[in-house]
């Protein structure tokens, strides 16, 4: 049994919903179990729509996609690969058995730069095909150094290809209110749901992106060489749903985030380097909550809090469970 499912979008100002199993993974429900979306075999074979737009030709789009896929494939201890099959006249539409990436005019989605949709095996979570459209109503550029006033095609492709591989949105970023929504000041992840303003580049994976990909496709060496933190975020003794929990390694400067996705406030952050970490819990109030999860029941009425001790992450294991206590604003 399969179904077509629109997973997530990257928006110019505002983002659309993404369902998450863990801190970065897209998932579906199978009974009472959440199953990560994943490709069961590689390479992922993809086509590019043979359509030029102002500023970006079809071959330039294919080159940008190839570079972005190479960035994901370069992550250590994962087996991710792709194969460009060729150009096609077919638009990126789900349900045709082809994974297609291309430009489309979508004035009905005037805040959406790009969108990824899937056909999924609803039993196993296996991805059957995926399609990415980039919205040609926006000005685009394929310049190596970016171009003022135009969106960088490789940066947006890198984000959408993260969705194609099964990743959801990261909350590691900082925005400020701007006309019509929010403007990105800085991000700690390619998978942050709001794009930099036109002219900005975001072509380099961060620790949070790497941890998410490794959690889906990591090999035995990855699992043996990294560790995790588990615990709960509580307020007045009750679990906090939808808290953003971040582990910071002061020795490496790496930030890796997670979410409390259950009513008891429990969380797991995996893919951490062994060593001491600072753990912080904060509300999801720097972007639209629906960018990360169903907003129903999510609590954003609390003050950010840091766990009172450094957490020692063991190699190949999990640190003793912790409780991060927060208070109302």
N, C-alpha and C positions, 0 to 999 in steps of 0.2 A: 504494500500500500504506500502510495506517495501522495504528497500534497505540495502545492505551491505556497511559498511563505515569503513575505517581504520582511527582511530582517532588520535593516537599519539604514539610516541615511546620514550623510554629513551635510549640515545646513550652513548657509551663509551667516545667519543670525541665530536661528532656532533649530533645534534638532528634533527628530521624530523618535518614537519608542524603539527600544531594543530589549528583548527578553534575555535574561542572564541566568546561567546556572551557577557560576562562581564569579570571581572578581572580574573576569574578562571574557568568559566564554558564552557563546550563544547556545541555547538549548531548547528542547521541546519536552513536553510531558508525555510519558508513556505510563499510564496508570498513575501511580503515586511517585514515580521515579522521574527525575530530570536527566535527560541524555544529552550530552554535548554534541553539537553538530560537528561533523568531521568528514574529511575525505578518507576513504578506506584504502585508496591506492594512488600512487603518483607515477608519472607526472600528471598534473591537471592540464588537460588539453583545452586551449582556448582559441577563439577567433576574435578578430577586430573588425568592426563595421567599416566598410570602405566609404567613409564620408569625411570630406575635409570641411573645416569651419574656419572662420576668420582667425588667424593666428596659429592654428594647429592643423597640420595635414594628417591623414590617416596613418602614413608611415611614422610620423613624429609621435602620434598617440601610441602606436605599437612599441616604439622605442622606449617611451616613458614607462609604459606598462612593464616591459621587459626589465628595465632598471629597477622598478619598484619590486617586482617579484624576486629579483636577485637579492635585494636587501632582506626580504623575509627568508629566502633560502640560505642566506649566509649565517643565520643564527646557529650557534654551536649546538651539537647534540640533538638535532632534529632532522627528520627526513622529509623535506618539503622541496618539491621541484615542479616545473611547469614546462609546457611545450606549446609554442605558437604554431597553430595549424595553418593559418592563412587568413587573408582578407575575405569578407563576405558581404553581400548586399543585405543580409539579414540584420534587423535591428535587435538590440538586446531585450528579448522577450522571453519570459519563463514558459516552460512547457514544451519547447521544441527539441529538447534533447541536446542542445548545443550551449556551451558556455561562451557568451558573447560579451564583448566590452566595446562601447561606442558612444558617440554623441547623439543626443536627441533634443529636440525643442520641446521643453515642458514649461510653458508659461503658467500652467495651472499649479506648478510647484515653484513659485518665484522666490522662495527662501532656501531651496534645496540645490546644492551644488552637484551632488551625486547620490545615487541610491544603489544598493545591492539587494537582489532578491534571489531566492533559492527554490529548487524543487528538491524535497527532502523525503527520504524513506522514513515514514512516521513511526516505524517500529525500532529501527536501529540507530536513527539519527544520521545515517550516511547521506552525504550530499551527492545528489545525482547530477545536478547541473547548477550553475550560478550565472547571473547576468548583472552587469554593471552598466548603468547609463550615467553619463556626465551631461549636465544640463547646458545646452549651447546658448541659452538666453543670456548667460554670463560671458564676459570677455575672458579668453583663455590665452595662455602662453606656454610654449615649450622651450623657452630660452634657458640655457644652463644656469644663468645667474638670476632668473626671475625677471619680471617686467612690471613696472609701476602700473597700477590700475587694472592688472589682469591676474586671474587665478592661475597658479602654477599647476599644470596638469599632472606632473609626477607626484607632487605632494598630496593632491586629492586622490590620485590613483593608489598611492601607498596606503592611505586610510581605508579606502573601499576594498582593496585587496586583503587587508586585515580581516574585514567582514567576510570576504569570500572564503578565507581560510578557517572561519569559525569564531572569530573574536568579536566581542561586544565593545561597548564604550568604556573608556577609562575616565575617571573623575580627577585625574591629576592635571590641573590647569588652573589658571587664574584669569578672570574676566572682569570687565567693568561695564556698567550700564551705558548704553549708547542709544541713539535714536532708533527706535524699532526693535531693540533687543539688547544683546551684549556684544562687546568687542573683546577679543582675546588679547591678553597682555603677555602671557607666557604659558607654555605647556610642558608637562613632564611625560607626555606620551603622544605618539602619533594618533592613537585611538581616542583622544579627547574629542567630544562630539561637535565642537564649534570651530570653524576654520579661522585661521589668521586672515586679516584683511587682505584684499587684493594686493599683490606684489610681494607677499610674504612667502617664505620657503619653509617646509617642514618635511624634509626628505630623510631624516636620520632616526632610526628606531631608538627608543629609550628602554631603560631597564624594565619598566612596566609592560611594554609591548613584548619584549623578549620573554618575560615570565609567563605571559598569557599564552603565547605560541608554544612555549616549552611545556606548559601544563597539558596541552592537547596532544602534541606530537613528540614530546621529549622521550629519549631512549633511556635505557637502564643506567648509563653513565650519568645522565642529567639527574635522575632521581637519587643516585647514590652520592652525588657531590653537592647537592643543595638540600635545604631544610625548609621547615614551615613553622608558622605561628598560628595557634588556634586560641579561641577565647570567646568572650561575650562582651557586648556593650550594654550597660544597664543604666537606668534612671529611676531613682527611688526604688531600687530592687527589682524592677521589671525590665524585660528585654526591650531594646530599641531597634525597631525595624528600619532598614534603609540607611543606617549610618555608614559613612565612608571611613574606612580604617586604613592607615598608612604606616608601613614599616620603613624606617629610615636607617640606613647603615652609615654611621658617621665616618667609618674608615674608608669606604668606597664612594660615598655620596649618592648611592643608589636609593631611589624611592620606588616602592612597589605597593600598590593599593589593593584593597579588598572591600567587600560590602557585607553588612549583616543582612541576610536574605530570608531570615525566619523571624517569627514573632518573639522567640526567646533571645534575640540579639546575638546569635552565634555567628562566627566568621572563621574563615581559614585564609591565610595568605601563604602561598607556596612559591617555590622557585627562588628562595632567598639564599644568598651566600652565607656560609657558616660564620658565626661571630655575633657581636652585640648589636642590638637594634633598639631604636627608640620607636615606640608605638603611639600613634595619635588617632583619636576619633573625632570626626567633624560632621556637621550636617551637610546634606546635599543641597546647598543653597547658592551655589555659584554657577548653576546651569539649570535647565528645565529637568525636574526629577524624572519625567517620562523618557528622557534620553537614556536612562539607565535601567529602569524597571517600572512595573506598574505602580503608579503613585499612590494607590489605595493603601492607607494605613502607614505610609512612610512618615516618620517623625523627623522634622527639621527644627523643632523647638528645643534646642539645647546648645550649650556653650562648648566649643571644642575643648578637649581634655587630653592630656598626655598621661600614659600609664606611669606610675610612680617609680618604676625600676627599669633598668636596661634589661632586655630580654635576650638571653643567650640561645641562639639557633644552632642546633647540632648538625653536623654533616650527615646527610642521609636520614634524618629523623625529624621529630616535631618537639618544639619546646613545650614545657608544662603549660597547661591552659591558664590564661590570664583573664581578669575582669577589669575592663576600663569603665570607670564610673563617671557619668556626666550629669550635669544639672541643667535645669530649665533656664532659658534666657531671662 
